[in-house]
Structure formats: C-alpha cells, structure tokens
Amino acid sequence: MADEEIAIGTEQGFPFWHALGTLHRGAGLLLQGTRAGSANRCSSRDSSRFELQAPQVRIPAYLGMLAEAYLQAARFEDAAKR
C-alpha cells in the first residue's frame, strides 16, 4: 500500500503523499524485521517534506517511526535528532 501511496503522490504531484508513503514503507519494513533498510527508506529528506505539510497532531507518531528505524539501524545520532 505504501508503494501505491508513493506512486499516486508522484503521478499526481502531491509531495505530501509521496513523503507519507515513504514513511509508511519504512515503518512497514521495520515491522517486518528489515532493520537495515528501514532508516534509509524513512529518509530525512522525506520526513522534512512531511513535516512541512502534515497536520501537526500526526507529526510525533511519524517522527517516532523514523527514530525507531534509526535506532534499529544503529544510527543513534540521527535518532537523537528526532
């Protein structure tokens, strides 16, 4: 579903949905146990794009996903920034 969200965001020119799909894909990989790629999938570029456009109430949940992905990838400095 995350890949579909990314595709729609790209095709329709909606950067928010592209960024959200990227975060969802990274979170899904993390939940499946794919730790190494999860932090890369939840890129800081996409999270920054998301933060600029997201409803403020949802940001902590998604930043938590990003921080968890960084922790699982042993990228502790990046996790601390989230």
VMD Tcl script that builds the backbone (N, CA, C; Angstrom):
set m [mol new atoms 246]
animate dup $m
set s [atomselect $m all]
$s set {name element resname resid chain x y z} {
  {N N MET 1 A 0.820 -1.188 0.000}
  {CA C MET 1 A 0.000 0.000 0.000}
  {C C MET 1 A 0.867 1.256 0.000}
  {N N ALA 2 A 1.986 1.192 0.710}
  {CA C ALA 2 A 2.877 2.354 0.752}
  {C C ALA 2 A 3.419 2.657 -0.641}
  {N N ASP 3 A 3.744 1.623 -1.405}
  {CA C ASP 3 A 4.238 1.854 -2.762}
  {C C ASP 3 A 3.172 2.519 -3.622}
  {N N GLU 4 A 1.918 2.132 -3.435}
  {CA C GLU 4 A 0.817 2.775 -4.159}
  {C C GLU 4 A 0.690 4.241 -3.756}
  {N N GLU 5 A 0.841 4.510 -2.479}
  {CA C GLU 5 A 0.773 5.881 -1.979}
  {C C GLU 5 A 1.882 6.739 -2.600}
  {N N ILE 6 A 3.071 6.168 -2.699}
  {CA C ILE 6 A 4.199 6.867 -3.315}
  {C C ILE 6 A 3.917 7.114 -4.796}
  {N N ALA 7 A 3.416 6.087 -5.482}
  {CA C ALA 7 A 3.139 6.219 -6.909}
  {C C ALA 7 A 2.086 7.294 -7.178}
  {N N ILE 8 A 1.025 7.296 -6.401}
  {CA C ILE 8 A -0.020 8.302 -6.582}
  {C C ILE 8 A 0.522 9.695 -6.301}
  {N N GLY 9 A 1.292 9.813 -5.230}
  {CA C GLY 9 A 1.892 11.104 -4.907}
  {C C GLY 9 A 2.783 11.611 -6.017}
  {N N THR 10 A 3.538 10.701 -6.622}
  {CA C THR 10 A 4.436 11.074 -7.710}
  {C C THR 10 A 3.645 11.433 -8.969}
  {N N GLU 11 A 2.718 10.568 -9.346}
  {CA C GLU 11 A 1.938 10.782 -10.569}
  {C C GLU 11 A 1.093 12.049 -10.506}
  {N N GLN 12 A 0.510 12.307 -9.347}
  {CA C GLN 12 A -0.397 13.440 -9.215}
  {C C GLN 12 A 0.302 14.723 -8.742}
  {N N GLY 13 A 1.578 14.609 -8.419}
  {CA C GLY 13 A 2.326 15.788 -7.985}
  {C C GLY 13 A 1.998 16.232 -6.573}
  {N N PHE 14 A 1.768 15.258 -5.680}
  {CA C PHE 14 A 1.463 15.559 -4.283}
  {C C PHE 14 A 2.647 15.157 -3.411}
  {N N PRO 15 A 3.566 16.070 -3.113}
  {CA C PRO 15 A 4.750 15.703 -2.325}
  {C C PRO 15 A 4.412 15.198 -0.928}
  {N N PHE 16 A 3.322 15.675 -0.339}
  {CA C PHE 16 A 2.930 15.186 0.991}
  {C C PHE 16 A 2.657 13.694 0.953}
  {N N TRP 17 A 1.892 13.231 -0.034}
  {CA C TRP 17 A 1.547 11.807 -0.100}
  {C C TRP 17 A 2.754 10.961 -0.466}
  {N N HIS 18 A 3.641 11.507 -1.273}
  {CA C HIS 18 A 4.883 10.786 -1.575}
  {C C HIS 18 A 5.710 10.608 -0.301}
  {N N ALA 19 A 5.864 11.680 0.456}
  {CA C ALA 19 A 6.642 11.618 1.700}
  {C C ALA 19 A 5.981 10.687 2.712}
  {N N LEU 20 A 4.667 10.767 2.833}
  {CA C LEU 20 A 3.945 9.901 3.771}
  {C C LEU 20 A 4.084 8.437 3.361}
  {N N GLY 21 A 3.991 8.157 2.073}
  {CA C GLY 21 A 4.175 6.785 1.592}
  {C C GLY 21 A 5.564 6.259 1.899}
  {N N THR 22 A 6.557 7.128 1.755}
  {CA C THR 22 A 7.927 6.727 2.070}
  {C C THR 22 A 8.065 6.381 3.544}
  {N N LEU 23 A 7.460 7.188 4.401}
  {CA C LEU 23 A 7.493 6.896 5.833}
  {C C LEU 23 A 6.745 5.610 6.151}
  {N N HIS 24 A 5.605 5.395 5.514}
  {CA C HIS 24 A 4.845 4.168 5.737}
  {C C HIS 24 A 5.622 2.942 5.266}
  {N N ARG 25 A 6.302 3.058 4.124}
  {CA C ARG 25 A 7.078 1.928 3.630}
  {C C ARG 25 A 8.208 1.594 4.611}
  {N N GLY 26 A 8.905 2.601 5.090}
  {CA C GLY 26 A 9.980 2.362 6.056}
  {C C GLY 26 A 9.462 1.745 7.339}
  {N N ALA 27 A 8.313 2.232 7.813}
  {CA C ALA 27 A 7.722 1.672 9.034}
  {C C ALA 27 A 7.306 0.221 8.812}
  {N N GLY 28 A 6.758 -0.063 7.643}
  {CA C GLY 28 A 6.372 -1.440 7.331}
  {C C GLY 28 A 7.565 -2.375 7.292}
  {N N LEU 29 A 8.653 -1.916 6.688}
  {CA C LEU 29 A 9.871 -2.729 6.662}
  {C C LEU 29 A 10.389 -2.978 8.071}
  {N N LEU 30 A 10.328 -1.955 8.898}
  {CA C LEU 30 A 10.771 -2.097 10.283}
  {C C LEU 30 A 9.923 -3.135 11.016}
  {N N LEU 31 A 8.608 -3.082 10.836}
  {CA C LEU 31 A 7.715 -4.040 11.491}
  {C C LEU 31 A 7.934 -5.465 10.989}
  {N N GLN 32 A 8.394 -5.602 9.752}
  {CA C GLN 32 A 8.681 -6.923 9.193}
  {C C GLN 32 A 10.055 -7.426 9.589}
  {N N GLY 33 A 10.817 -6.593 10.281}
  {CA C GLY 33 A 12.134 -7.010 10.731}
  {C C GLY 33 A 13.270 -6.644 9.788}
  {N N THR 34 A 12.985 -5.868 8.767}
  {CA C THR 34 A 14.014 -5.424 7.834}
  {C C THR 34 A 14.625 -4.156 8.376}
  {N N ARG 35 A 15.545 -4.304 9.296}
  {CA C ARG 35 A 16.070 -3.155 10.024}
  {C C ARG 35 A 17.040 -2.320 9.211}
  {N N ALA 36 A 17.907 -2.952 8.460}
  {CA C ALA 36 A 18.979 -2.214 7.785}
  {C C ALA 36 A 18.442 -1.180 6.814}
  {N N GLY 37 A 17.421 -1.510 6.061}
  {CA C GLY 37 A 16.916 -0.580 5.061}
  {C C GLY 37 A 15.870 0.385 5.571}
  {N N SER 38 A 15.355 0.155 6.762}
  {CA C SER 38 A 14.247 0.968 7.244}
  {C C SER 38 A 14.622 2.433 7.429}
  {N N ALA 39 A 15.759 2.692 8.003}
  {CA C ALA 39 A 16.173 4.081 8.225}
  {C C ALA 39 A 16.426 4.778 6.903}
  {N N ASN 40 A 16.938 4.045 5.935}
  {CA C ASN 40 A 17.168 4.645 4.628}
  {C C ASN 40 A 15.853 4.916 3.915}
  {N N ARG 41 A 14.876 4.065 4.119}
  {CA C ARG 41 A 13.564 4.256 3.491}
  {C C ARG 41 A 12.839 5.458 4.106}
  {N N CYS 42 A 13.038 5.669 5.395}
  {CA C CYS 42 A 12.459 6.826 6.077}
  {C C CYS 42 A 13.492 7.946 6.021}
  {N N SER 43 A 13.738 8.441 4.860}
  {CA C SER 43 A 14.813 9.421 4.722}
  {C C SER 43 A 14.476 10.736 5.400}
  {N N SER 44 A 15.492 11.416 5.857}
  {CA C SER 44 A 15.274 12.706 6.499}
  {C C SER 44 A 14.719 13.717 5.508}
  {N N ARG 45 A 15.068 13.580 4.238}
  {CA C ARG 45 A 14.520 14.486 3.221}
  {C C ARG 45 A 13.012 14.339 3.147}
  {N N ASP 46 A 12.518 13.098 3.120}
  {CA C ASP 46 A 11.076 12.888 3.056}
  {C C ASP 46 A 10.403 13.258 4.363}
  {N N SER 47 A 11.040 13.017 5.499}
  {CA C SER 47 A 10.414 13.400 6.756}
  {C C SER 47 A 10.342 14.913 6.868}
  {N N SER 48 A 11.335 15.619 6.350}
  {CA C SER 48 A 11.284 17.081 6.363}
  {C C SER 48 A 10.154 17.579 5.473}
  {N N ARG 49 A 10.004 16.958 4.317}
  {CA C ARG 49 A 8.911 17.310 3.408}
  {C C ARG 49 A 7.567 17.048 4.082}
  {N N PHE 50 A 7.475 15.929 4.794}
  {CA C PHE 50 A 6.254 15.583 5.502}
  {C C PHE 50 A 5.953 16.596 6.603}
  {N N GLU 51 A 6.974 16.953 7.381}
  {CA C GLU 51 A 6.790 17.877 8.492}
  {C C GLU 51 A 6.264 19.230 8.032}
  {N N LEU 52 A 6.665 19.659 6.858}
  {CA C LEU 52 A 6.212 20.950 6.350}
  {C C LEU 52 A 4.734 20.952 5.993}
  {N N GLN 53 A 4.170 19.782 5.702}
  {CA C GLN 53 A 2.819 19.725 5.181}
  {C C GLN 53 A 1.834 18.944 6.044}
  {N N ALA 54 A 2.305 18.226 7.025}
  {CA C ALA 54 A 1.449 17.328 7.804}
  {C C ALA 54 A 0.618 18.078 8.835}
  {N N PRO 55 A -0.539 17.521 9.144}
  {CA C PRO 55 A -1.284 18.045 10.288}
  {C C PRO 55 A -0.426 17.880 11.540}
  {N N GLN 56 A -0.325 18.890 12.323}
  {CA C GLN 56 A 0.589 18.899 13.470}
  {C C GLN 56 A 0.346 17.741 14.440}
  {N N VAL 57 A -0.862 17.271 14.544}
  {CA C VAL 57 A -1.168 16.223 15.516}
  {C C VAL 57 A -0.531 14.883 15.137}
  {N N ARG 58 A -0.218 14.652 13.867}
  {CA C ARG 58 A 0.336 13.367 13.431}
  {C C ARG 58 A 1.855 13.327 13.438}
  {N N ILE 59 A 2.499 14.462 13.500}
  {CA C ILE 59 A 3.952 14.502 13.389}
  {C C ILE 59 A 4.664 13.658 14.447}
  {N N PRO 60 A 4.301 13.717 15.734}
  {CA C PRO 60 A 5.027 12.895 16.720}
  {C C PRO 60 A 5.004 11.397 16.410}
  {N N ALA 61 A 3.896 10.894 15.903}
  {CA C ALA 61 A 3.816 9.466 15.581}
  {C C ALA 61 A 4.801 9.102 14.481}
  {N N TYR 62 A 4.871 9.923 13.463}
  {CA C TYR 62 A 5.762 9.619 12.355}
  {C C TYR 62 A 7.223 9.860 12.702}
  {N N LEU 63 A 7.496 10.845 13.518}
  {CA C LEU 63 A 8.869 11.044 13.967}
  {C C LEU 63 A 9.313 9.886 14.853}
  {N N GLY 64 A 8.374 9.325 15.609}
  {CA C GLY 64 A 8.684 8.137 16.411}
  {C C GLY 64 A 9.068 6.959 15.537}
  {N N MET 65 A 8.359 6.772 14.405}
  {CA C MET 65 A 8.703 5.704 13.464}
  {C C MET 65 A 10.101 5.916 12.908}
  {N N LEU 66 A 10.398 7.151 12.539}
  {CA C LEU 66 A 11.707 7.459 11.991}
  {C C LEU 66 A 12.802 7.221 13.022}
  {N N ALA 67 A 12.574 7.658 14.243}
  {CA C ALA 67 A 13.566 7.454 15.306}
  {C C ALA 67 A 13.790 5.968 15.566}
  {N N GLU 68 A 12.726 5.180 15.574}
  {CA C GLU 68 A 12.854 3.737 15.790}
  {C C GLU 68 A 13.656 3.089 14.668}
  {N N ALA 69 A 13.418 3.507 13.444}
  {CA C ALA 69 A 14.179 2.968 12.318}
  {C C ALA 69 A 15.662 3.300 12.471}
  {N N TYR 70 A 15.955 4.533 12.871}
  {CA C TYR 70 A 17.353 4.907 13.090}
  {C C TYR 70 A 17.971 4.103 14.233}
  {N N LEU 71 A 17.224 3.874 15.299}
  {CA C LEU 71 A 17.751 3.076 16.410}
  {C C LEU 71 A 18.064 1.653 15.961}
  {N N GLN 72 A 17.150 1.060 15.214}
  {CA C GLN 72 A 17.355 -0.310 14.753}
  {C C GLN 72 A 18.555 -0.410 13.804}
  {N N ALA 73 A 18.845 0.672 13.101}
  {CA C ALA 73 A 19.982 0.691 12.186}
  {C C ALA 73 A 21.257 1.169 12.870}
  {N N ALA 74 A 21.205 1.339 14.194}
  {CA C ALA 74 A 22.348 1.808 14.993}
  {C C ALA 74 A 22.827 3.185 14.545}
  {N N ARG 75 A 21.900 4.010 14.083}
  {CA C ARG 75 A 22.220 5.396 13.713}
  {C C ARG 75 A 21.743 6.286 14.855}
  {N N PHE 76 A 22.429 6.202 15.970}
  {CA C PHE 76 A 21.989 6.817 17.216}
  {C C PHE 76 A 21.955 8.337 17.160}
  {N N GLU 77 A 22.906 8.947 16.485}
  {CA C GLU 77 A 22.900 10.401 16.377}
  {C C GLU 77 A 21.684 10.889 15.595}
  {N N ASP 78 A 21.335 10.188 14.518}
  {CA C ASP 78 A 20.153 10.548 13.740}
  {C C ASP 78 A 18.891 10.341 14.566}
  {N N ALA 79 A 18.841 9.270 15.342}
  {CA C ALA 79 A 17.676 9.002 16.188}
  {C C ALA 79 A 17.492 10.102 17.227}
  {N N ALA 80 A 18.580 10.567 17.780}
  {CA C ALA 80 A 18.503 11.612 18.817}
  {C C ALA 80 A 17.968 12.935 18.252}
  {N N LYS 81 A 18.160 13.166 16.977}
  {CA C LYS 81 A 17.671 14.394 16.349}
  {C C LYS 81 A 16.157 14.372 16.176}
  {N N ARG 82 A 15.570 13.203 16.217}
  {CA C ARG 82 A 14.130 13.071 16.024}
  {C C ARG 82 A 13.465 13.137 17.349}
}
mol reanalyze $m
mol bondsrecalc $m
mol representation Tube
mol addrep $m
